[in-house]
Amino acid sequence: MEVNQKMIDTQPLVNLSGSTAISAAFHNGQMIISNVGDSRAILGLREETATGGKRTLLAVPLSQDQTPWRKDERDRIIAAGGRVMTIDQMEGKDPLDSDTDNDRRLGENGDIDVEGDPPRVWLADKTVPGASFTRSLGDAVADGVGVYGEPEFFSKTVVKEDEILVLASDGVFEFVQNQVIIDLCAGSDNPVEACNKIMDASYAKWLEYERRTDDITAIVLFIRHHTA
């Protein structure tokens, strides 16, 4: 929150351009994820079968995207004086969605946003900022309607089944599911190769659905457990 306020106070020329942030810290055997915005952390977890055999790595989300797809975030933005509408709704092409009780967890169970017109955050009386996330750092305009820098945290004990950690921006996950990302990493010899595969797969999917690409950034950690 302090960083968010300092960015707003010291960077007036970029007051309509916030940044998301996803980070991981390791302390006393704990993995702590801190999330602001719609970047994402996912874990590659090696599950054991009922017979004790090994199965492929399972993608486990360690963060929840802070976007208007979430009812709690939508409600918070509206309570702060903002509006939540798609661009087509803003332009009167689509009716206002009356179903405001649903959540949508993109990247899980095969769900991706192929329509490309997500709900966005707007000021009550202006057609800005149009942010597709509900929290960020340094956006002075959107901060006034609840798009602020307060993070959500998730903590877990690191166990031997934890094998891969991926931190990545929303451009990676726009059209690529969580499990696909973990599968790409699992088929790589090292984190650099895994990052290259993620970049290539994400870029190709963007060009399949759009004529542009969003930010595609990833950090991959291979977790190796050593016994004394």
C-alpha positions as CSV (number, residue, x, y, z in Angstrom):
1,M,0.0,0.0,0.0
2,E,2.9,2.3,0.7
3,V,4.5,1.6,-2.7
4,N,1.1,2.2,-4.3
5,Q,0.8,5.6,-2.7
6,K,4.4,6.6,-3.4
7,M,3.9,5.7,-7.1
8,I,0.8,7.8,-7.3
9,D,2.5,10.8,-5.6
10,T,5.7,10.7,-7.6
11,Q,4.7,9.6,-11.1
12,P,1.9,12.0,-12.2
13,L,2.6,11.5,-15.9
14,V,1.6,7.8,-15.6
15,N,-1.5,8.3,-13.4
16,L,-3.6,6.1,-15.8
17,S,-1.2,3.2,-16.0
18,G,-1.0,0.9,-13.0
19,S,1.1,-2.3,-12.7
20,T,0.1,-5.7,-11.3
21,A,2.5,-7.6,-9.1
22,I,2.9,-11.3,-8.2
23,S,5.6,-12.5,-5.9
24,A,6.8,-15.5,-3.9
25,A,8.8,-15.5,-0.7
26,F,10.2,-18.5,1.1
27,H,10.7,-18.4,4.9
28,N,11.0,-21.1,7.5
29,G,9.7,-23.8,5.2
30,Q,6.7,-21.7,4.0
31,M,5.9,-20.5,0.5
32,I,4.1,-17.1,0.7
33,I,2.4,-15.7,-2.4
34,S,1.5,-12.0,-2.6
35,N,-0.8,-10.9,-5.4
36,V,-2.0,-7.5,-6.7
37,G,-3.9,-7.7,-9.9
38,D,-4.3,-10.4,-12.5
39,S,-0.8,-11.9,-12.8
40,R,-0.9,-15.4,-11.4
41,A,1.1,-18.0,-9.5
42,I,0.6,-21.7,-10.1
43,L,2.2,-24.8,-8.6
44,G,3.2,-28.0,-10.2
45,L,2.2,-30.6,-7.6
46,R,3.2,-34.3,-7.9
47,E,0.2,-36.3,-6.6
48,E,0.4,-39.9,-5.5
49,T,-2.2,-42.3,-6.6
50,A,-4.2,-44.6,-4.2
51,T,-1.7,-47.4,-4.9
52,G,1.3,-45.2,-4.2
53,G,2.3,-44.7,-7.8
54,K,3.2,-41.4,-9.3
55,R,1.0,-39.3,-11.7
56,T,1.8,-36.3,-13.9
57,L,2.1,-32.9,-12.3
58,L,-1.1,-31.2,-11.3
59,A,-1.5,-27.5,-11.8
60,V,-2.7,-25.9,-8.5
61,P,-3.5,-22.2,-8.4
62,L,-1.8,-20.3,-5.6
63,S,-3.4,-17.0,-6.4
64,Q,-6.8,-15.8,-7.5
65,D,-7.0,-13.2,-10.2
66,Q,-8.3,-9.9,-8.9
67,T,-10.6,-9.0,-11.8
68,P,-14.3,-8.0,-12.3
69,W,-15.0,-11.7,-13.1
70,R,-15.0,-12.1,-9.3
71,K,-18.2,-11.1,-7.6
72,D,-16.5,-9.9,-4.4
73,E,-14.2,-7.7,-6.4
74,R,-17.1,-6.4,-8.6
75,D,-19.1,-5.6,-5.5
76,R,-16.1,-3.8,-3.9
77,I,-15.5,-1.6,-7.0
78,I,-19.2,-0.7,-7.3
79,A,-19.3,0.2,-3.6
80,A,-16.3,2.5,-4.1
81,G,-18.2,4.4,-6.8
82,G,-17.0,2.6,-10.0
83,R,-18.8,0.9,-12.8
84,V,-18.2,-2.6,-14.1
85,M,-19.1,-3.1,-17.8
86,T,-17.6,-4.6,-20.9
87,I,-16.7,-2.3,-23.8
88,D,-19.7,-3.5,-25.8
89,Q,-21.9,-2.7,-22.9
90,M,-20.3,0.8,-22.6
91,E,-21.1,1.3,-26.3
92,G,-24.6,0.0,-26.0
93,K,-24.0,-3.0,-28.2
94,D,-24.8,-5.5,-25.5
95,P,-27.4,-5.3,-22.7
96,L,-26.3,-4.9,-19.1
97,D,-25.6,-8.3,-17.6
98,S,-28.1,-8.9,-14.8
99,D,-26.4,-12.1,-13.6
100,T,-24.0,-10.5,-11.1
101,D,-23.8,-13.5,-8.8
102,N,-21.5,-15.6,-10.8
103,D,-17.7,-16.0,-10.5
104,R,-15.5,-17.1,-13.3
105,R,-12.1,-18.7,-12.6
106,L,-10.2,-18.4,-15.9
107,G,-7.4,-20.9,-16.5
108,E,-9.1,-23.7,-14.6
109,N,-11.3,-26.5,-16.0
110,G,-10.6,-25.5,-19.5
111,D,-12.0,-21.9,-19.2
112,I,-10.4,-19.1,-21.1
113,D,-11.8,-15.8,-22.4
114,V,-11.8,-16.3,-26.1
115,E,-14.4,-13.5,-26.7
116,G,-11.9,-10.9,-25.7
117,D,-14.3,-8.4,-24.2
118,P,-13.9,-8.9,-20.4
119,P,-15.8,-6.8,-17.8
120,R,-13.8,-3.6,-17.0
121,V,-13.6,-1.0,-14.3
122,W,-14.7,2.6,-15.2
123,L,-15.2,5.8,-13.3
124,A,-18.8,6.7,-12.6
125,D,-18.9,9.6,-15.1
126,K,-16.0,9.0,-17.5
127,T,-14.9,6.3,-20.0
128,V,-11.7,5.7,-18.1
129,P,-9.7,3.7,-17.1
130,G,-11.2,0.6,-18.6
131,A,-9.0,-1.7,-16.4
132,S,-9.6,-5.4,-16.7
133,F,-8.2,-5.9,-13.2
134,T,-9.4,-4.6,-9.9
135,R,-6.2,-4.0,-8.0
136,S,-2.9,-2.5,-9.2
137,L,0.1,-0.3,-8.1
138,G,0.3,3.3,-9.1
139,D,-2.9,4.1,-11.0
140,A,-4.0,7.4,-9.5
141,V,-7.3,7.6,-11.5
142,A,-8.5,4.0,-10.8
143,D,-7.4,4.2,-7.2
144,G,-10.3,6.4,-6.5
145,V,-12.8,3.6,-7.3
146,G,-11.0,0.9,-5.5
147,V,-8.3,-0.2,-7.9
148,Y,-5.6,-0.1,-5.2
149,G,-2.5,-1.9,-4.1
150,E,-3.7,-4.0,-1.2
151,P,-2.5,-7.5,-1.8
152,E,-4.0,-10.9,-1.2
153,F,-1.8,-13.5,0.5
154,F,-1.6,-17.3,0.3
155,S,0.8,-19.3,2.4
156,K,1.6,-23.0,2.4
157,T,4.2,-25.4,3.8
158,V,6.6,-26.5,1.1
159,V,6.4,-30.3,0.7
160,K,8.3,-32.8,-1.4
161,E,5.4,-33.0,-3.9
162,D,5.9,-29.3,-4.8
163,E,8.1,-29.4,-7.9
164,I,7.4,-26.4,-10.1
165,L,6.4,-22.8,-9.4
166,V,5.4,-20.4,-12.1
167,L,4.8,-16.7,-11.7
168,A,3.5,-15.0,-14.8
169,S,1.6,-12.0,-16.2
170,D,-1.9,-12.2,-17.5
171,G,-0.7,-12.3,-21.1
172,V,0.6,-15.8,-20.5
173,F,-2.8,-17.0,-19.1
174,E,-5.1,-15.2,-21.5
175,F,-5.5,-18.1,-23.8
176,V,-3.4,-20.9,-22.2
177,Q,-4.8,-22.9,-19.3
178,N,-2.9,-23.5,-16.0
179,Q,-2.4,-27.2,-16.7
180,V,-0.9,-26.6,-20.1
181,I,1.6,-24.2,-18.6
182,I,2.7,-26.9,-16.0
183,D,2.8,-29.6,-18.7
184,L,5.2,-27.4,-20.7
185,C,7.4,-27.0,-17.7
186,A,7.3,-30.6,-16.8
187,G,8.5,-31.5,-20.3
188,S,11.5,-29.2,-20.0
189,D,15.0,-29.9,-18.8
190,N,15.5,-26.6,-17.0
191,P,13.6,-23.4,-16.1
192,V,15.0,-21.4,-19.1
193,E,13.7,-24.0,-21.5
194,A,10.4,-23.9,-19.7
195,C,10.2,-20.1,-20.0
196,N,10.9,-20.3,-23.7
197,K,8.2,-22.9,-24.2
198,I,5.7,-20.7,-22.2
199,M,6.6,-17.7,-24.3
200,D,6.2,-19.5,-27.6
201,A,2.9,-21.1,-26.6
202,S,1.4,-17.9,-25.3
203,Y,2.6,-15.9,-28.3
204,A,1.1,-18.4,-30.7
205,K,-2.3,-18.4,-29.0
206,W,-2.5,-14.6,-29.0
207,L,-1.9,-14.6,-32.8
208,E,-4.6,-17.3,-33.1
209,Y,-7.2,-15.2,-31.4
210,E,-6.0,-11.6,-31.9
211,R,-3.9,-9.4,-34.1
212,R,-1.8,-8.3,-31.2
213,T,-0.2,-9.7,-28.0
214,D,-0.4,-8.6,-24.4
215,D,2.5,-8.7,-21.9
216,I,4.0,-12.2,-21.8
217,T,6.3,-12.5,-18.8
218,A,7.1,-15.5,-16.7
219,I,9.4,-16.7,-14.0
220,V,9.8,-20.5,-13.5
221,L,11.3,-22.2,-10.5
222,F,12.2,-25.9,-10.4
223,I,12.0,-27.0,-6.8
224,R,14.6,-29.5,-5.8
225,H,14.4,-31.2,-2.4
226,H,17.5,-32.4,-0.6
227,T,17.6,-34.8,2.3
228,A,20.2,-34.4,5.0
